[in-house]
């Protein structure tokens, strides 16, 4: 679509530009939520440090997951792309591991609060990332004659699944801001359901699980929904015990 931003002295692909904007937006959102809700500065700094380290691991995980998918499809292991869900798994997993080792006892009390704020921030970064996918022309949908279709150079009139997902993320962002203390399960359930549906409209080859019935992302989406529902019961049960 619009693959590069030409600044005269340098050209930057638009996917990278949007990723950078998304990361800056995510940090700004976490900072805003922390300050608006009077999170202690020391706690804010510690969780920001952990989040930045986890983001690096998440980036590497996104590349690794895509390489594994490609290996199963082609038999070749090479670093040629990224997958968001792979990055999310690696990023969230490393965040909690780093939290265990780096956070002090008093800082650990803010885990649920900061987890909610960080998930809202992830939604911001992901939104811009999907806009980047649209501009780069990757992650496209199936052929369609629908008025919703977009003419992609070289591949024809297709569902703009990148924009479908961006719209989903915008809706999730609004819901998370309204119910920010419940983001920890609103996000995995709503994104899991939405991504599962959007995958049916995807037109690029992403491999398959379970006898070619599900795509890898649909498999992980189901697990996200299960995890979100489980969190509702676990956290509400803990709250009930604490109240009693």
C-alpha positions in Angstrom: 0.0 0.0 0.0 2.4 2.7 1.3 5.5 0.6 2.1 8.0 3.3 2.7 8.4 6.8 4.2 10.9 8.7 2.2 12.6 11.5 4.2 15.0 12.4 1.5 18.1 11.4 3.3 16.7 8.0 4.4 13.7 5.7 3.7 11.9 3.9 6.4 9.4 1.2 5.8 6.0 2.2 7.2 5.6 -1.0 9.2 8.6 0.0 11.3 7.4 3.6 11.5 4.0 2.4 13.0 5.7 0.0 15.3 7.8 2.9 16.7 4.7 5.1 17.1 2.9 2.2 18.8 5.7 1.7 21.3 5.9 5.4 22.1 2.1 5.5 22.4 2.2 2.4 24.7 4.7 4.0 27.1 2.8 7.3 27.1 -0.4 5.5 27.9 1.1 3.6 30.8 2.6 6.8 32.1 -0.7 8.6 31.8 -2.6 5.9 33.6 0.0 5.6 36.3 0.0 9.4 37.0 -3.8 9.8 36.7 -4.3 7.1 39.3 -1.5 8.3 41.6 0.7 5.3 41.3 3.9 5.8 43.4 6.8 7.0 41.3 9.1 4.2 42.5 6.5 1.6 41.6 5.9 3.2 38.2 9.6 3.2 37.4 10.1 -0.5 38.4 7.1 -1.7 36.4 8.2 0.4 33.4 11.7 -1.1 33.6 10.2 -4.6 33.7 7.8 -3.9 30.9 10.6 -2.6 28.6 12.7 -5.7 29.3 9.7 -7.9 28.6 9.0 -6.0 25.4 12.5 -6.9 24.1 11.9 -10.5 24.9 8.4 -10.3 23.3 9.9 -8.9 20.1 12.4 -11.8 20.0 9.6 -14.3 20.8 7.4 -12.8 17.9 10.3 -13.5 15.5 10.9 -17.0 16.9 7.3 -18.0 16.7 7.0 -16.9 13.1 10.2 -18.8 12.2 8.8 -21.9 13.8 5.6 -21.6 11.8 7.6 -21.1 8.6 9.7 -24.1 9.4 6.7 -26.4 9.6 5.5 -25.0 6.3 8.7 -24.9 4.3 11.2 -27.0 6.2 13.5 -24.0 6.4 14.3 -22.2 9.7 14.9 -18.5 9.0 14.1 -15.2 10.6 11.7 -13.6 8.1 8.8 -12.0 10.0 6.9 -11.7 13.3 3.6 -12.9 14.8 1.9 -10.8 17.4 0.5 -13.7 19.5 4.0 -15.2 19.7 5.3 -11.8 21.0 2.4 -11.6 23.5 3.2 -15.0 24.9 6.9 -14.3 25.2 6.4 -10.8 26.5 3.8 -11.7 29.2 5.7 -14.7 30.3 8.9 -12.9 30.7 7.1 -10.0 32.4 5.9 -12.2 35.2 9.3 -14.0 35.5 11.1 -10.6 35.8 8.4 -9.4 38.2 9.2 -12.4 40.5 12.9 -11.6 40.6 13.1 -7.8 40.3 10.1 -6.4 42.1 10.3 -5.7 45.8 7.7 -6.9 48.3 5.9 -3.5 48.4 6.0 -3.2 44.7 4.5 -6.6 44.2 1.3 -5.4 45.8 0.6 -3.3 42.7 0.8 -6.2 40.3 -2.9 -6.4 39.4 -3.2 -2.6 39.0 -0.1 -2.3 36.8 -1.1 -5.4 34.8 -4.3 -3.7 33.9 -2.5 -0.5 32.8 0.1 -2.4 30.8 -2.5 -4.4 28.9 -4.2 -1.2 27.9 -0.8 0.0 26.7 -0.3 -3.2 24.7 -3.6 -2.6 22.9 -2.3 0.9 21.9 0.9 -0.6 20.5 -1.0 -3.4 18.7 -3.4 -1.0 17.1 -0.7 1.0 15.5 1.1 -2.3 14.5 -2.0 -3.4 12.6 -2.2 -0.1 10.8 1.5 -0.7 9.9 0.5 -4.1 8.5 -2.2 -2.4 6.3 0.3 0.1 5.0 2.9 -2.6 4.3 0.3 -4.8 2.6 0.9 -7.9 4.8 -1.6 -9.9 6.9 -4.2 -9.4 4.1 -7.6 -11.0 3.7 -9.3 -13.2 1.2 -10.6 -12.1 -2.2 -13.9 -10.2 -1.9 -16.4 -8.2 -4.0 -17.7 -6.6 -0.9 -17.7 -2.8 -0.5 -15.5 -3.4 2.5 -12.7 -4.7 0.2 -9.6 -2.8 -0.6 -7.5 -3.2 -3.8 -4.0 -4.2 -2.7 -1.3 -3.8 -5.3 -0.3 -7.1 -6.9 -2.7 -9.3 -4.9 -6.1 -7.8 -5.9 -9.3 -6.8 -4.1 -9.3 -8.3 -0.6 -10.7 -8.0 2.9 -8.6 -5.5 4.8 -8.3 -7.8 7.8 -5.6 -5.5 9.2 -8.2 -2.8 9.5 -10.8 -5.2 10.9 -8.4 -6.0 13.7 -7.4 -2.4 14.2 -11.2 -1.6 14.7 -11.4 -4.5 17.1 -8.5 -3.2 19.1 -10.0 0.3 19.2 -13.2 -1.1 20.6 -11.2 -3.1 23.2 -9.2 0.0 24.1 -12.4 2.0 24.8 -13.8 -0.9 26.9 -10.6 -1.2 28.8 -10.5 2.5 29.6 -14.1 2.4 30.8 -13.5 -0.7 32.9 -9.7 -0.3 33.5 -9.7 -2.5 36.7 -11.1 -5.4 34.7 -8.7 -5.2 31.7 -6.9 -8.3 32.8 -9.7 -10.5 31.6 -11.6 -8.1 29.2 -8.5 -8.1 26.9 -7.8 -11.8 26.5 -11.5 -12.7 26.1 -12.5 -10.0 23.7 -9.3 -10.1 21.7 -9.4 -13.9 21.6 -12.9 -14.1 20.3 -12.4 -11.2 17.8 -9.1 -12.6 16.5 -10.6 -16.1 16.1 -13.4 -14.7 13.9 -11.1 -12.4 11.9 -8.9 -15.4 11.1 -11.7 -16.8 8.9 -11.2 -13.8 6.6 -7.4 -14.0 6.4 -6.0 -14.8 2.9 -2.3 -15.2 3.6 -0.9 -18.7 4.4 -0.2 -19.0 8.1 -0.2 -22.8 8.5 -2.8 -24.9 10.3 -3.4 -26.9 13.5 -5.7 -29.8 14.2 -6.1 -31.4 10.7 -6.2 -28.0 8.9 -9.3 -26.9 10.9 -7.7 -24.1 12.8 -4.9 -21.6 12.1 -2.2 -21.2 14.7 -3.7 -17.9 15.8 -7.1 -19.5 16.3 -5.5 -22.1 18.5 -3.8 -19.4 20.7 -7.0 -17.3 20.6 -9.0 -20.2 22.2 -6.3 -20.5 24.9 -6.6 -16.7 25.5 -10.3 -16.9 26.0 -9.9 -19.8 28.4 -7.3 -17.9 30.4 -9.5 -14.8 30.6 -12.5 -16.8 31.8 -10.2 -18.6 34.4 -8.9 -15.2 35.6 -12.5 -14.1 36.3 -13.1 -17.0 38.6 -9.7 -17.0 40.2 -9.6 -13.2 41.0 -13.2 -13.0 42.0 -12.8 -16.0 44.3 -9.8 -14.4 45.9 -11.8 -11.2 46.4 -14.6 -13.1 48.0 -12.2 -14.8 50.4 -10.6 -11.5 51.3 -14.0 -9.9 51.9 -14.9 -12.7 54.3 
